[in-house]
Amino acid sequence: MTASAAAVPQQPGRTRAFLRLVMIEHSVFALPFAYIASLTAMFQWDRTIHWVRLLLVTVAMVGLRTFAMACNRIIDREIDARNPRTATRELVTGAVTVKSAWTGALIAVVVFLGAAALLNPLCLALAPIAVIPMVVYPYGKRFTDFPHAILGLAQAMGPVGAWIAISGSWSWDAVVLGLAVGVWIGGFDLIFGCQDVQADRAHGVKSVPARFGIPAALHGARASHVVTTALLVWYALATGAGVFFWAGLVVVAVAFLYEHTIVRPHDLSRLNRAFFTVNGFIGIALFVCALLDLLVRGLTV
């Protein structure tokens, strides 16, 4: 009675700890662009929103991202323990065990593969390829000064996969959008890495900020976001986007300018605002504008 009664209420706590471990709320960075790709593909296909397919895209994206984050935390747990900023993470403190983290990761990747299988054969065939950079990325900081590029590659696959999920075929337009997402996320990962320079150098963790310094990393982030904007313009032209999407690009450009005015080489006090708030806003704002644009141009619910 005592043992079984005690075991029941502990499960929600473990579940919540795992969700904190994988930072489930950060799906906001990748999902909006997967939705843009999916809805644009639906518009080109028959101008109708297919809700079941959109739900499966959501399940696949969240499943793959959960797997990636769990692997990242498991592989990096010793590095995290040596960094004061990350020393309170769940695998370091014991709030989540390594066994539980691996169990959650395996469930997540099975969910991802299951959703891919339900979408179409090409999605299932390409799904294992999408898993590879998710596992390679956490090891990247051990052998290259540019692990941000690996993260960008991993994130670039989202819009491409989402488009294939709807159309069942390859799309170069989706590749352009995927590259925009990858360069964008790689760029703000350069900003995020600036706060760990001292710890990274002390423990041999590789990154652009650790190797080349914070000013160089911030310049790299600015260049990345200029390239991101150019790629989004290319995508808009390639897909015949209308006025609302172009308005969204103006919002994105302004957000990028704001992001790079609040983070300075000798003042990282507003880094979290730049990383979480601004970048979360960028994804959501562009998605809303893209959705409005597609609806005005004839996409039906």
N, C-alpha and C positions, 0 to 999 in steps of 0.2 A: 504493500500500500504506500509506504513512505517513498520508496525508490521510484515507483511508477508515477506517483502523483507529482514528485519533484521533476521528473523527466518531461512531463507534458508541457508545463509553462515555459521551459527553457528553450524550446524549439523556435518560437517567434523571435527570441533574443538572438539566437544564432543566425536566423534568416536575416534579421535586420543588420547584424554585424557583417554578414557576407555582402549585402547590398551596399553597405558603406565601404566595404573593401573594394568593390568594383566600381564605386561611384556611379551608380546607375543613372543618376540625374544628369550626368555629362553626355548622355545620348543625344542631348539637345544640339550638340555640335555637329553630329553626322546625319541624324535623321532628316532634318529639313532638306538637305541636298539630295538625299535618296528619294524623298517625296517629289522634289522638283523634277528629277529624272523620270520617275514613275509616271507622274501626271503628264509630262510632255510626251512620253511614249504613248500613253493612252490617247492623248489629243491627236497625235499623228496616226494612230491606229483606227479608232472609230469615234473619237470625240466624246467618249463616255467614261466616267469614273467606275472602275471595277473594284468594288470595296473589298471583296474577298482577297483578290491579288494584293491590294494595298495592305491589308492586314498581314498577309504572309510576308510581304517585304518588311514590315515593321518587326515581325517576329524574328525573321532572319537577321536583320540588322542588330537588334538588341541581343540576340543570342550570340552572334559573332563578337560583338563588342564586349559582352560579359566574359566570354572565353578569353579574349585578348587581355582584358584588365586583370583577370584572375591569374593568368600565366605571368603577366608582368609583375604582379605583387609577389607571387611565389618565387620566381627567379631572382627578384631583386631584394628579397627579405633581409639578406645579410648586409647589403649596401644600405638599405633603409634603416637598419638598426644603428649604423654608424653616423647617420646624418640627423642632427637635432630636429630638423623640420619634419622628417618622416619617421622619427623614432616612436611615434604614438600610433602608427598604422596597425591594423588589427592582427596581422601575422607576426608583428614584432611583439606586441603586448600579450598575445595569446588569446585575444577575443575570438579569433578564428584559427583553427588548427590547419596545418598544411594538408592533412587528409581531407578536411572539410572543403578547403579551397580547391583541391584537385577534383573532388566530387562535384562541386558546383561548376567547375570549368568543363568537365566532361559532359555534364547534363546540358550545359549551354551549347557546346559544339554539336551535340546530338540534335538539339532543338534547331540549330542553324541548318544542319544537313537535312533534317526532316522537312523544314520549310522550303529549302531549295528543291528537294525532290518533288514536293507538291506543286511547285511553280512550273517548271518545264525541264526537259532532259538536259538542255545546255547549261542551265543553272546548276544542276546537280554535278555535271561533268566538270565545271569550272570551280565549284565550291572548295575543293581541297586546295586549289591554288591560292584562294583568298586567305586560307588559314596560315599559310607558310610565313608571310611577313609579320603576322601577329605574334608568332613565337620567336622569330629572328630578332625583332625590335629590341626586347630587353637585353639580349646578348650584345646588341650593336654597340652599346656604350662601353663594352669591354675591348673592342677591337677597332673602332673607327671614331674619329672626331666628329663624324657627321651622322649620328644615330637619328637626328631629326629628319633626314632624308628617307630613312627606312620607315619612320612613322608616317611621313607624307605619302609614301607609296602604299602603305597599308590602308590609309584613309581614302586614297584616290580610287580604290576598288569599289567603294560603296555606291556612288552614282552609276558606275558602269554595270555593276551587278543588278542594281535596281531597274535599269533600263532593259537589260536582258531578261529580267524576271517578267516584264510585261510583254516585250516584243518577241522573245525567243530567238533573237538574232543580235549580231554585233552592231554597234553604232559608234561611229567616230565622233558624233556630236556628244555622246555620253563620255567619251574619252576626254574631250576638251573640258567638260564640266568636272570630271574626276580629277584632272590635272589641276584645275583651279582650286578644288577642295584640298588636294594634297599639298600644294604649295602654300595655301592659306594656313593649314594646320601645322605644317613644318615651320612656317614663319613664326606663328605665335608660340610654338614649342621652343624656339630660340629665345623668345622673351622669358618664358617660364623658367628655362634653364639658368637664367642669370642669377636667380636667388640661391643657387647651390654651388656657386663657383668655388668658394673656400673648401667646402666639404668634398667636392668632386676632386679638386687638386690634391687634397690631403690623402684621399683614398684611391687615387688612380682611376677615377671614373672619367670617361672621355665624353666631351661635348664641345661644341663650337665656343661657348662662353669660357669653358675651362681652358681650352687650348689657345684661343685668340683674344680673349678678354671680352668684357661686357660691351664696350663701345662697338667692337666689330660685330658682335652678335646682334645688337640693336640695328646696326646698319644692314645686316643681312636680313633681319626681319622686315625692315622697310622695303628693301628690294623685293623680297618675296611677295609682299602685299601689293606692290606695283604690278608685278607679274600676274598675281591673282586677278587683279582688276582687269588687266588686258585680256586674260583668258575668259573672264566672264563676258566681256564685250564681244569676244570672238564667238562664244556660245550663243549670245543673244542674236548676233547677225546670222549665225548658221541655222538657228531654229526659227527665224522670222519673228522674234519677240516683239511685243507691242509696247505701248507707252507705259503701262504699269511696271513691266519688268525693267525698263530703262530707268524709271523713277526709283526702283529698288536698287539699281546699281549706283545711283547718286547717293542714296542713303548709306550704302556699303562704303563708298569712297569717303564720305564724311566721317563715318565710324572709324575707318582706318586712320584718318588724319587725327581724330581725337585720341585714339589708342596710342599713337606714337608721340603725342604731346604730353601725356601724363606719365610716361616712363622715361626716365633719364639715366645715363650711366651712373651718376652718383646719387640718384634718388629713386629707389625701387619701392617706395612706401605704397604706391598705388598699383603695384604690379598685379595683385589679385583682381582689382577692378578691371584692368586691361585684359587680363586672361579670361576670367569667368564672365563678368557682366557684359563687356563690349563684344566679345566673340560669340557669346550666347545670343545677344541681340542681333548680330549680323546674320546668323543662320535663320532665325525666326523672321526677321524683317524681310529678307530676300524671298523666303518661302511664301510669306503672305502676299507680297507683290507679284510673285510668279503665279500664284494661284488665282489672284484677281485678274491677271493678264489672260490666263488661259480661259477663265470663265467668260470674260468679256469677248474673247475671240471665238467662243462657241463650245467650250467643254461643258458637258451636261452632267449633272449629279446623278 
